[in-house]
Amino acid sequence: MDIFEKLRNNSGPIGNPAKMLNSHHYFSFPMLEGELGPRMKFMGREVLNWSLNNYLGLANHPEIRKADADAAAKWGLAYPMGARMMSGNSTLHETFEKELAEFVGKKDAFLLNYGYQGVMSAIECLCDHRDVIVYDAESHACLIDGIRLHKAKLGEYYKFNHNDMVSLEKNLIRATKLANEKGGGVLVITEGVFGMSGKVGDLKAIVELKKKYDFRLLVDDAHGFGTMGETGAGVGELLGVQKEVDLYFSTFAKSMAAIGAFIASDDPEIIMFLKYNMRSQTYAKALPMPYVEGCRKRLQMVKAMPELRAKLWENVKAMQDGLRGRGFNIGETESPVTPVFLHSEGGVPEVTRMVRDLRENMGVFCSIVVYPVVPKGQIMLRIIPTAAHTLEDVEYTLNAFTTLADKLKNRVYQIEDVQEVVE
């Protein structure tokens, strides 16, 4: 079969429903326009936006806008031109690495050009065919893709039930046995904050297992960096186990609202090994200087302005307490990520009508998650509070969700004509 014909006939697990619903630019690939912030425009209408990964409100902060503009004017977008190993290194890149390492309580760090490809490449680099990976079942797609690059044979890496230490220990026993037979080691991979549920990874219990088993621990703390812990240094700081985390990874795409990432360790030799062996960095352009300077400014503000984190958590508490108080199920979140679980009997048509009502009549924009990510008959609305939101924004959204839940209960969205809902 012609490759293109095959792709036209099957658009994939996300593309097929999008094609069926004709949802491009509405349910998928939507366009939010205007200044980044709590209120933006969607399809020409102003909406209260709860879908930005902008926890500390830095995306459009005037100090950040100025720092970004000044850096772009000073350096342009090309500098440095090349990969770090060849011609793209600079004093500022290395200074920023030291600042990042110090902030998260590690001895050294490696600045990465992108988060997704960076952590994928780190996993591929760390483990050879003799090593065994054990990972949390709800690990982010970037971690799963990195594990797929693992040089071991299929079936020689193990998945443990989400945050389940009994399951982890069972798999550590299997992994240790196999690693010993192959002459390799064991790498455990988990997250600080799981981005869909908001649950915090049980790092304290995982670290406790180090007393019984020999393994290294890699933590992806993309949602915890800048938001969790006394200083914002992440979930390891929050739980008092940062020193026992062997490799700490985070992207800048969440709390710092930027591009780039880093991986840190207390073993400088391991960081140097990564610098010389991570293919995504060896063969790709270095992080451009405006991002380096802009992200350094962001890190300075994270450290010097704890009031940003305090405001974020004020909004998180108001939203989560308000939802619980109104009888909503928000799962077991312990972080700013706020899932709202609703029950649907009408399937995809009901959900599409509900989303249209929420966006077009109530003016609230948030991410909607349905089966197979959540069980059949369930809808998850994913709310990301930020420091830029106000308590009035929270109250408005709580009222909108109450109206939405009442309509779902009364089967309003199961009517035949969508226009009856959205007009």
C-alpha positions in Angstrom: 0.0 0.0 0.0 1.1 3.5 -0.7 2.3 5.1 2.5 0.3 8.3 2.0 -2.9 6.3 1.2 -2.5 4.4 4.4 -2.2 7.6 6.4 -5.2 9.1 4.7 -7.3 6.1 5.6 -6.2 6.1 9.3 -5.4 9.4 11.0 -4.5 7.8 14.3 -6.1 7.6 17.7 -6.4 11.3 18.1 -6.7 12.3 14.4 -9.6 9.9 13.7 -12.1 11.3 16.2 -10.9 14.9 15.2 -11.7 14.1 11.6 -15.0 12.5 12.5 -16.1 15.6 14.6 -14.6 18.1 12.2 -13.0 19.5 15.3 -9.7 21.0 14.0 -9.2 24.4 15.5 -12.0 23.9 18.0 -11.5 20.8 20.1 -8.1 20.1 18.7 -5.5 22.7 17.7 -7.6 25.6 19.1 -6.2 29.1 18.7 -6.1 31.4 21.7 -5.3 34.9 20.6 -4.3 38.1 22.3 -1.9 38.9 25.2 -1.0 35.8 27.2 -2.9 35.7 30.4 -6.1 34.7 32.2 -8.3 36.4 29.6 -7.8 35.7 25.9 -9.8 35.4 22.7 -11.1 32.1 21.3 -13.1 32.1 18.0 -13.5 35.9 18.4 -14.9 35.6 21.9 -13.2 36.6 25.2 -12.7 33.6 27.4 -11.4 33.0 30.9 -8.4 30.8 30.2 -7.4 27.9 32.5 -5.2 26.1 30.0 -1.9 28.0 30.1 1.2 26.4 31.7 2.1 29.7 33.3 2.0 28.8 37.0 3.7 31.9 38.3 2.3 34.4 35.8 5.6 35.1 34.3 4.6 34.7 30.6 3.5 38.3 30.3 5.1 39.9 33.3 6.5 43.3 32.4 10.0 42.5 33.8 10.1 39.3 31.8 8.9 41.0 28.6 11.6 43.6 29.0 14.3 41.0 29.7 13.3 39.0 26.7 13.2 42.0 24.4 16.5 43.3 25.6 18.2 39.9 25.2 16.7 39.6 21.6 18.0 43.1 20.7 21.4 42.3 22.2 22.0 38.9 20.7 19.5 38.3 17.9 17.9 34.8 17.7 20.8 33.0 16.1 23.5 33.3 18.7 25.2 30.9 19.5 25.1 29.2 16.1 25.8 25.5 16.6 25.6 22.6 19.0 27.1 23.1 22.4 29.9 20.6 21.8 31.1 22.2 18.5 30.5 26.0 18.4 27.4 26.8 20.5 28.7 27.0 24.0 29.0 30.2 26.1 29.9 31.5 29.5 26.2 32.4 30.1 25.1 28.8 29.3 27.5 27.5 31.9 26.7 30.2 34.4 23.0 29.4 34.1 23.8 25.7 34.6 25.5 26.5 37.9 22.5 28.6 39.0 20.0 25.9 38.2 22.0 23.3 40.0 22.3 25.4 43.1 18.6 26.2 43.1 17.5 22.6 43.1 20.2 21.5 45.6 22.5 19.7 43.2 26.2 20.0 42.4 25.9 20.3 38.6 23.4 20.6 35.8 23.2 20.4 32.0 21.2 23.0 30.1 19.0 21.4 27.4 17.5 23.0 24.3 14.1 21.3 24.7 12.4 19.4 27.4 10.6 16.6 25.6 13.5 15.6 23.4 15.9 16.3 26.2 14.6 13.8 28.7 14.0 11.2 26.0 17.7 11.5 25.0 18.8 11.4 28.6 17.1 8.1 29.2 18.5 6.6 25.9 22.0 7.9 26.9 22.0 6.6 30.5 20.9 3.0 29.8 22.6 0.4 27.6 21.3 -3.0 26.6 22.4 -4.5 30.0 20.4 -2.1 32.1 16.8 -2.4 33.2 14.3 0.4 33.5 11.4 0.4 36.0 8.8 3.2 35.5 5.5 4.5 36.8 2.5 3.5 34.7 1.3 7.1 34.4 4.7 8.5 33.3 4.4 11.4 30.7 4.7 10.6 27.0 8.2 12.0 26.9 9.4 9.4 29.4 7.6 6.6 27.6 9.2 7.6 24.4 12.6 7.7 26.0 12.0 4.2 27.4 11.1 3.1 23.9 14.6 4.2 22.8 16.1 1.9 25.5 18.5 -0.6 23.9 17.2 -3.6 25.8 14.9 -6.1 24.2 11.1 -5.6 24.5 10.0 -7.0 27.8 13.2 -6.1 29.5 11.8 -3.0 31.1 9.0 -3.0 33.7 6.0 -0.8 34.5 4.8 -0.5 38.0 1.2 0.5 39.0 0.8 4.2 39.5 2.4 5.3 42.8 2.0 1.8 44.1 5.0 0.8 46.2 4.0 -2.8 46.5 4.0 -3.0 42.7 7.2 -1.1 42.4 9.0 -3.5 44.8 7.7 -6.6 42.9 9.2 -5.1 39.7 12.4 -4.1 41.4 12.9 -7.7 42.4 12.4 -8.8 38.8 14.6 -6.0 37.5 17.4 -6.6 39.9 17.5 -10.3 39.0 17.6 -9.5 35.3 20.1 -6.7 35.7 22.4 -9.0 37.7 22.1 -11.7 35.0 23.0 -9.2 32.3 25.7 -7.3 34.2 23.8 -4.1 34.2 22.0 -1.7 36.6 18.5 -0.5 37.4 17.0 2.9 36.7 13.7 3.9 38.3 11.7 6.7 36.5 8.8 8.6 38.0 7.4 12.1 38.2 7.4 14.8 40.9 3.9 15.9 39.9 1.7 13.9 37.5 0.4 16.4 35.0 -3.1 14.9 34.5 -4.1 14.0 38.0 -2.0 16.5 40.0 -0.9 13.7 42.3 2.6 14.0 43.8 5.0 11.1 43.2 5.7 9.1 46.3 9.4 9.9 46.2 9.9 9.4 50.0 8.7 5.7 49.7 10.7 5.2 46.5 13.8 6.5 48.2 13.2 4.2 51.2 13.4 1.2 48.8 17.0 2.2 48.1 17.9 0.6 51.5 16.8 -2.8 50.0 17.6 -2.5 46.3 20.4 -1.0 44.3 19.0 1.5 41.7 19.3 5.0 40.5 16.3 7.4 40.5 15.3 9.8 37.7 12.5 12.3 38.5 10.7 14.4 35.9 9.5 17.4 38.0 8.2 19.6 35.2 5.1 20.6 37.2 6.9 20.8 40.6 9.8 23.0 39.6 9.0 26.6 40.7 5.7 25.6 42.4 6.4 22.9 45.1 8.6 23.1 48.2 9.5 25.9 50.5 11.6 27.7 47.8 10.0 26.2 44.7 12.9 23.7 44.2 10.4 21.0 43.6 8.8 17.9 45.1 12.1 16.5 46.3 12.5 19.6 48.5 8.8 19.4 49.6 9.3 15.8 50.8 12.8 16.2 52.1 14.4 13.7 49.7 16.1 15.9 47.1 19.5 14.5 47.9 18.4 11.0 47.3 17.1 11.9 43.8 20.0 10.9 41.5 18.8 12.8 38.4 16.5 15.7 38.6 14.9 16.9 35.4 12.6 19.8 34.6 11.5 21.8 31.7 11.1 25.6 31.6 7.7 25.3 29.9 5.6 25.3 33.1 6.4 27.7 35.9 8.9 29.7 33.8 6.7 29.9 30.7 9.6 29.5 28.3 11.5 27.1 26.2 14.4 24.8 27.4 15.1 22.4 30.2 17.8 21.0 32.4 19.0 17.9 34.1 20.9 18.0 37.4 22.8 15.6 39.6 25.1 15.5 42.6 27.7 13.6 40.5 29.4 16.1 38.1 31.0 13.1 36.2 27.5 11.9 35.2 26.6 15.4 34.0 29.8 15.5 32.0 28.9 12.1 30.5 25.5 13.4 29.5 27.1 16.5 27.9 29.3 14.3 25.7 26.7 11.5 24.9 23.2 13.0 24.7 22.4 12.9 20.9 19.7 15.4 21.1 22.2 18.0 22.4 25.3 16.8 20.5 23.6 17.1 17.1 21.2 20.0 17.7 21.5 23.7 18.1 22.2 25.1 21.5 19.5 27.0 23.4 19.6 30.5 21.8 21.0 33.3 23.9 17.8 35.3 24.3 16.2 32.2 26.0 19.3 31.7 28.2 19.2 35.3 29.4 15.4 35.3 29.6 15.3 32.1 31.6 18.0 33.4 34.0 15.8 36.4 34.7 12.9 34.0 35.3 14.9 32.0 37.7 16.0 35.1 39.6 12.3 36.1 39.9 11.4 32.7 41.2 14.0 33.0 43.9 13.5 36.6 44.7 9.7 36.9 44.5 8.1 34.2 46.7 4.9 36.2 46.6 4.3 34.9 43.1 4.2 31.3 44.4 2.1 32.5 47.4 -0.5 34.0 45.0 -0.5 30.8 42.9 -1.3 28.7 46.0 -3.9 31.2 47.2 -5.7 30.7 43.9 -5.2 27.0 43.9 -6.6 26.7 47.4 -9.6 28.8 46.5 -10.3 26.8 43.4 -9.8 23.4 45.0 -11.7 24.1 48.2 -14.5 25.7 46.3 -14.9 22.7 44.0 -14.8 20.3 46.9 -17.3 22.4 48.8 -19.7 22.3 45.9 -19.5 18.5 45.7 -17.1 18.1 42.8 -14.7 15.2 42.5 -11.2 16.5 42.0 -9.4 13.3 42.7 -6.2 13.2 44.8 -4.4 16.3 43.5 -1.8 17.7 45.9 -0.5 20.3 43.4 -1.8 23.2 41.3 -3.0 20.8 38.6 -6.8 20.6 39.3 -8.8 17.8 37.5 -12.6 18.0 37.7 -14.3 14.7 37.1 -17.9 14.6 35.7 -20.1 11.8 34.7 -21.5 11.6 31.1 -24.0 9.1 29.8 -24.3 10.6 26.3 -20.8 9.9 25.0 -18.9 12.1 22.6 -22.0 14.1 21.3 -22.9 15.1 24.8 -19.3 16.1 25.6 -19.0 18.3 22.5 -22.2 20.1 23.3 -21.1 20.7 26.9 -17.7 22.1 25.8 -19.4 24.4 23.3 -21.7 25.7 26.1 -18.8 26.2 28.4 -16.7 28.1 25.9 -19.3 30.0 23.9 -22.0 30.8 26.5 -20.1 30.8 29.8 -16.8 32.1 28.4 -14.6 29.5 30.2 -11.7 27.7 28.3 -10.1 24.7 29.8 -8.8 21.3 28.6 -11.3 18.5 28.2 -10.2 14.9 28.6 -12.3 11.9 27.7 -11.9 8.1 27.1 -9.4 6.5 26.6 -7.4 8.8 28.9 -10.2 8.5 31.5 -12.7 5.6 31.9 -15.8 5.5 29.7 -18.7 7.6 31.0 -16.3 10.1 32.6 -15.2 13.6 31.6 -12.2 15.4 33.0 -11.9 19.1 32.9 -8.3 20.1 33.6 -7.8 23.4 35.4 -4.4 25.1 35.6 -4.6 28.0 38.1 -1.9 30.6 37.9 -0.6 33.6 39.9 -2.1 35.9 37.2 -5.7 34.8 38.0 -7.8 36.6 40.5 -10.2 35.2 43.2 -13.0 36.7 41.1 -11.9 34.5 38.2 -12.1 31.5 40.5 -15.5 32.4 41.8 -16.8 33.0 38.2 -15.5 29.6 37.2 -17.0 27.8 40.2 -20.4 29.2 39.3 -20.0 28.2 35.7 -19.0 24.6 36.7 -22.0 24.4 39.0 -24.3 25.4 36.1 -22.5 22.9 33.8 -22.9 20.0 36.3 -26.6 20.8 36.7 -27.1 20.7 33.0 -25.3 17.4 32.7 -27.4 15.9 35.5 -30.6 17.1 33.8 -29.5 15.7 30.4 -29.6 19.1 28.7 -26.6 18.2 26.5 -28.3 15.0 25.2 -30.6 17.0 23.0 -30.4 16.5 19.2 -29.7 20.0 18.0 -26.5 21.5 19.1 -27.8 25.0 18.3 -30.3 24.7 21.1 -27.4 24.7 23.5 -25.1 27.3 22.0 -27.5 29.9 20.8 
